[in-house]
Amino acid sequence: MKDSRIIIVDDEKMVTSAFKTLLKVDGYTNVEGFNNPAEAVKYLKENSPDLIISDFMMPEMNGLEFLTEAKKLHPEVSMIMLTGYADKENAIRAINEIGLYKYIEKPWDNDDLLMNIRNGIERSHLLSDLREKINELEEAKHQLEIYSNDLERLVAERTKDLTIANNKLSGIINYCADGIIILDQNGNISQVNPVCENMTGLSETSLCNMKFQEIAYLTDKHDNDSINNKEGGIFGLNKDTNDILVKNCMIVNKLSETETPVEINLAAINSENEDLRYVGVIRDVSKQKETERLRDDFIATLTHDLRTPLLAAIQTLKFFLDGSLGPVEEKQAVLLSTMLQSNEDLLGLVNALLEVYRFESGKLTLCKTVFPIKELVTQCYDELKSLADKKNIDFKLDCDIDDKLEITADKAEIKRVMINLCGNAVNYTNKGGEIVITAKAESEDFIFSVADNGNGIPKEDIPKLFSRFSQGTTRKRSTGTGLGLYLSRQIIEAHGGKIWLDSKLNKGSEFTFLLTNVVKEERQVANG
């Protein structure tokens, strides 16, 4: 195993050098690194590897193109793609189209990387053994034709070979580290492996009398009925669709009453003589989730500890600027003002990161109070009016709400959302443009929207805007943190509301959020 030939392709020499060092420390003696994919392809034409690791983003030939060529030369070799967070969709597409073994996100955990390398090499060897066995079976068939007079003996030999092959295949399934499950088109379980039995705490006999929904559920906000989609069977799959990766899924252990976070790779089993069935590979991602939690905790602690020195620096700069520490020359004042603005921007980023962490970890509790909503809307409008005036923007407020109308919500958080949406509109609307803020109450609901006549946002970019670290569009990226809209969505959804965007290129955009059942009942009756 340690003398297996490993090929590493990355345009950065530092990465290939780091890989070589890591693998050498772990005992691997046959590692080749390439910084040019074309040179790697040339090498692969003359040499047979046991594992190929490739970066995705490379200048002359990207990882998808390189691994496609490598797959043609060595179809049975396990291949691993290194991707960034933004390239995850391409990596999944590569798994489906090329048949990659795995993708690993940067930055990676060395222990997890080495484990995947070992598993990938083992997989290559197993596939090679399987290919050899297939060749043996073909040879046996040829011998059967040659020695037809000794049919009984040859059949016995063939049966023995098939038994060995079947035992190997059964061993792979039974001793696989992942759970394997077979389902019919209605979600009924027909077969499982021992790992799946351990996950659920039930025997195969018990599981075969159950539906998949009885042992698993989705943790996202979609309706769990989507597990059994009437239009396409389980998760909408049918015999004509590719396999899918189901994330945010929990497997319930009926024996210990515990839950295990898993990812399930499902694919339809094509068979002309049988009803449609699906095979699912269930992977326990508990360690991955724990690693993500520890990472988030570390970031939260680090950003929290940054606030104190930042606040101290900001206050010191303010002392200089207001003359508390003596007169300041004009040039010095300009420099100090720039430093103050930079520190305040950094403090804003730190605070945004902390807020995101608190919402995602469930550690932030909304402090709901009853307050007049028109007063808050007007306050937000007034705060941004001067910024709009500087850009000669026609900044309008349409707030047809009674002064005494009150809603129940977290005032500070709702103000944060309003300021963010209005601030974005001011920042991205061209000089001389127009922005209209609309606030209204309908029955027990409150609706707030910000419309502008700016450049608009491409349709394909709209779903990404409310994601973490999304910056602008594919046409123009923002210099902000990419957390504003994501945090706004978290706040509105924490209130049980919805936030969305309607936009057309060269015509403008309109951001809207809806808070349901928040209008104070007695005020609503009085207005009625």
N, C-alpha and C positions, 0 to 999 in steps of 0.2 A: 504493500500500500504506500509506504513512504518513498519508494522509488518511482512512483507514478509520474508521468510526464504532464506538467501543468503549464498551460499557455496563458499569459496575461497580456492584454492589449489595452493600452491607455495612452493618449497623446501627451500626458504629463509624466516626465521621467521620475518625478518625485513619487508618484503613485506606484509605478512599476517597481521602483527601488524599495518602497515600503513593503509591498507585497512579497518581494523576494526575501527581505529580511525577516518578515513575520513567518513565512513558510519555512525558511531555513531554521529559525529558532524552534519551530514545531517538528523538525526532523525531516522535512521534504528535501530531497537532494537533486531533483530533476525539474527545475523551474526555468522557463524561458520567458523573457519580457520583451515586448515590442511597443514602440511608440508610433509606429506607422502601420495601419491595418493592411495596406497592400503588401508590405514585407511579411506580415503574419500569414496572409493567404498563400504567398509563395512558399513559406516554410511548411505550411500544412499540406501542400501538394506532395511533399517529399517525406513527411513525418506524420506519425499517428499519435495523437495526444490521448490522455485519459480524462482531461477536464480543460474547458476553455472559459476564461473570465474576460469579459469585455466591457469597457465603458460605453455609454450610449452616445454622449455628445463628443464627437470627434470631427475635425475640420474636413478632411478629404473624403472620408467614408464613415458614416455614422455606425453605431453599434448594430442597428437593425440590418443594414446592408452587409456588414462584415459577417455577422452570425448567419445570415442567409447563405453566403458563399461557403462558410465553414460547414454548415449543415449539409450542403451538397457533397462536400468532400468526406465528411465523417458523420453520417446521420445518426449513429448510435452514441456519440460522445455527449456527455452532459455539458450544458452550456449555462453560464450564469451571467446576467447583465447587471451592471452597476448603474443606478439611476439616481437623479435628484428627485425631490418631492414633486416638482412640476412635470417630470417625465414618467410618472407612475402609470398613466394611461397608455403610453407607448410601450412600456414594459409589459403590461397585461396583454396588449395587442400582439406583442412579439411572442408571448407564451402561447397564445391561441393560433397565430399564423405559422410560426416557425416550429413551435414545440419545444421552447426553452424549458430547462429544468426549473429555474427559479430566477427571480430578480431580487436585488438587495439595494435598499435605499442608502444614500450617503447622508450623514456619516454612519458607518456601520460599527457594530460591536465585534471586536476581534474574536471573542469566544464563539459567538453566533456564526461569524464568517467561517472560522475553521471547522465548525460542525457541519455547515453546509458544503464546504469543500470536501470533507470526508464522505458525506452522504452522496455528493455528486460523483465522486470517483467510484464509490461502491455501486452506484446506479449504472455507471458506464460499464463496469465489469459485469454486472448482472445482465445488462443488455447484450454485451459481447458473448457471454455464456449462452444466453438465450438464442442468439444468432447461430452460434456453433451447434446448439442442440437442434435448431431447425435444419441446419445443413446435414446433421447426422440423420434426421428423420427423412430428408430427401434422399440421402444415400441409402437408407434402409428401404425406401420405396423402390429405388432402382434395383437393389439386390433382390427384392421380392419378384420383380419382373424377370430377372435373370434366372432365379432359382424357383420357378413356379412349381417344379416337380416336388420340391420340399416345402410346400405351402404351410403345413402345420408348424414346422420348426421356425420358419421365417415370421409367421404371425405371432408366435410366442415371443420372439426377439423384439418384434415391433411393439407388442403390448408392453413388454418390459421397459423399453425406451420411453413409451408414452407415459407409463406409470411414474417413471423417474421425473420426466418433464412436468407431469401434473403435480407431483409432490413438491417440486421446486416452486411451481407457481402457487400452490397452496401455502407453502412456507412463506413466500413473499407477502401474500395477502394476510396470513395469520400473524406474522411477526412484523408486519409493517408498523412504523411508529404512529401512523395516522389511522383514524377510524375509517372504515369503508362500509357503505350502506347502499343497498339496492331498493329502489322504490318503484311502484307502478304509477300510472298517470294520475291516479287519485290521491297520491301521497301515502299509500299503504306500504308498510315495510315488508319486504320479502326475504331479505338476507342481510346479515351484518357480520363483521369480523370481531375477534375478541377485544380489540381496543375499543370498539364501539360499545360492546357490552360493559366494559369497565367504566366508560364515560357515563352511561345511563344507569348503571347499577342493576340492570336486568339481563336475563339470559336471552339468547337468540329466539328461543321458543316463545317467550313472553312478548318480545319486541315484534315478532311477526304477526301478532294479533292487534297491533296498534298502528295509528297514523303518525306521520312524521311530526305533525303539529302538537302531538301529546308529549313529545320529548324535547321540542325545540321551539324557540320563538325569537322574533327579531327585536332588537333593542332600540332601533331608530323610531321615528315618529310616524312612520307609515303604518297603515292598518295591517295587522298580522294575517288578515285574510289573503294578502298578496302572496303568501306562501303557496296557496292553491289557487292559481289564476284560472278561471273558467275558460278563458279564451286560449290559453296555451298550456294547460296542465300545471305541474309543479313549477313555481316561480316564472310562469309564462314560457317555459321551454317546450319545444316540440322537436320532432325528428329532423326538421329542416334548419334548426337554429344551432349556433355554436354553443360550447359550454360556457357557463357563467361562474363568476366568483361571488359568493354571498358573504358579505361581512356583517359585523354588528349582530351576530347570532349567538344565542346562549343555548347550551345543552343542559337539560335538567337531569340530575341524578336522583332517581326515585327512591334509592336506598338511603343515601345520606342527606337528601334534601338540599344538596348544594348545586351550584350552577357553574358551568365552565364556559368562558368566552371562546368561540371557535370561528374559523373561516371555513366555508364549505365550497368546494369546487364541484359543480354539478354538470353532468353531460348526459344527453339522451343516448340510449343504446339502440342502434338501428338493427331491426330484425324484421324480415318479411313474414315470418311464420308466427310471431308472437306479438302480443299487445305492446304498446310503447312503454318502455321502462327507463329508469334513470340510475346512473351510478354516481354516488357522491363520495368525495374524499374529505373527511372532517379533520381539520388540523387544530389542535389546542394552541391558542395564542395567549395563554395566561401569563407566561413570562414576558411576552412582547408587551402586553398591556401594563404589567408591573414596571417594565423598563420605561414605558411612556409616562407612567405616573411619576416615577422617580425623576425623570428628565424635567417634567413640568414643575415638580416641587423645587428642583434645583434652580430653575429659571425664576420661579416666584421668589425664592429666598434671595437670589442674587439681585433681582430688580428692587426688592424691598430694601436691601442694604444700600443700594445706590441712592435712595431718596435723601438720606441724611446729608451726605457730602454735597449733593446737588443743591439742596435747600440752603445749606451754609454758603455755598459759592454764590448763589443767586442773591442772598441777602447782603453779602459782602459787596457785590457789584453795585447793588442799589445804594449802599452807604456811600460808595465812591461817587456815583452819579448825582445823588441829591446833595452833595457837598458836606456830608457829615464828617468826612475825614479830611476836609480841606478842599480848596479850589481845584478844579480839573480843567485843563485846557481843552479847546474844541476838538483837536485831533484825538486826544486821549478819550474824550467823551464818546466819540464815534466808535473807537475801538472797544471801549467798555460796553457800549450799547449792543454791539454785535456779539460780544461774548455773553452778555445777559440773555439775548434772544436765543442763542445757541443752547445755553444751559436750560432755559425754559422749554425749548422744543424737546430736549433730551428728557426733561422731567415729565413732559406730556407723554412721551413714548413709554417711559417706565410706568407711569400711572395706567396707561392703556393696557400694557402687558399684565399688570397686576389685576386689572378689572376682568380681562379675558380669562385669566387663570381662575379667579374666584367664581365666575359664572360657570366655567366648564367643570370645576371640581365640586360645584354645589355648595361652596362655602360662603357665597354672598346671598344674604337674605334680603328680599325687598322690604323696604320700610314704607308701607302704604299709608297714606293719609288722605283726608278729604280736603280739597283745595279748589278755588275758582280757576277754571282752565283758561278763560280768556285773558286773565292777568298774566299767566305764564307765557301764553302765545305772544302777547304784546311785548313782554319783557325780552323774549328771544329776538323778536323783530327789531326792537330798539337797539339791542347790542350789536347787531350786524348791519344796521342801516348805514353807519358811517363807512364801513368797508365797501358796501355797494356803491355809495356815493363817490368814493375815490375812483372807481372804475366807470363812473357815469352810467350805472345800471339802473334801470327803472324798477325799483324794489317796491312791490305792492303787497298789501295784506288784505285778505278777504276773510274776515272772521265774524260771521253772522251768528254770534252766540250771545246769549243773555249774560250780563256782567255777573249775575249771581249764580250762574250754572256751575255746579261743582262735580268733580269726578273723584273716584277712589283709585289712587295709583301712587307709585313712588315718584314724588315730584322731582327730585334731583336727577333720577335716571331718565325720566321722560324728557326733562330739559336737555340732558346730554344728547339724546337722540335728535331732538328738534334742532339744537345748535349744530350738530354734525351734518344733518341733511341740508340745512340752510347755508352753512359754511361751505360745503362742497359745491352747492349751486353757485355761490358767489365766486369761488375759486375757478370754476370751470366754465363760467359764462363769459363770453367775449365782451370787451368794452362796448358800451352803448346797447347792451342786450336788455332782456326783460326777465324778471323773476316774479312769480306770483305764489304767495303763501296762502293756502286755504285751510281753514279749520271749521268744522261743523259737527253738530251732534244730531244723530238720527236715532230716535227711540232711546235705547239704553247704551248706544255705541258712540264712540268718539272717533272722528276721522281727521287726519292731518296729512296734507300733501304739499310738496314743493315742486313747482313746474318752472322750467326755464326754456329758452329758445336757443340753446347752445348747439354744439356739433352733434349731439346724440351719441348713443352707444350701440355698436353692432350687436345684432340679435344673439350671435354665438357667445358673446362675452357677458351677457346679462346674468346667467346662472352663476358665474364665477365671482361676481362683484361682492356677494355677501359671504365669501369664504375668507378664511384667515390669510393675511398677507397678500390679498389681491390688490394690485396697484394699477389703476387705470384700465386700459384696454390693450388689445394686441396692437393697435395703431399708435397709442400714446400712453406711456407709463407715467404714473405719478411719482413724486418724490416723497410722499407721505409714508406712514407706517404700514398701511394696508390693513389696519385693524378697526378703523372707524365704522364702516358698514357692517363688518362682522360683529362688532360689539353691539351695534344698534339692533341687529337681528336677535342677538342673545337677550337683550333687554326686553324687546317687544314680545318675543316668544315666552320669556319668563312671566310676562303679564297675561299670557294666554291669548295674545293678539297675533297679527300677521303684518309683514312688511313686504313690499314688492316694488318693481320698477316697470314703467312703460316708457319705451324710448324708440325714436325713429331717427335714422341718420340725417343730419343736416336740418332737422326740425326741432330737436330738443328732447328733454327727458322729464319725467315726472315720478318722483319717489313718494310713496304713500304708505302710511301705517294705520292700522285699525285696531282699536282697543274695544273689546266687546264687554257689555254688561258692567260698565264702569261709571255711567252717569248716575249720580245720587238720586235715589228714587223720589224723595219728596220734592226735589228741584224739578225733576222731570214732570211730575204731576202738576206742580205749580205752573210750569210753562205751558203745559197742555191745556 
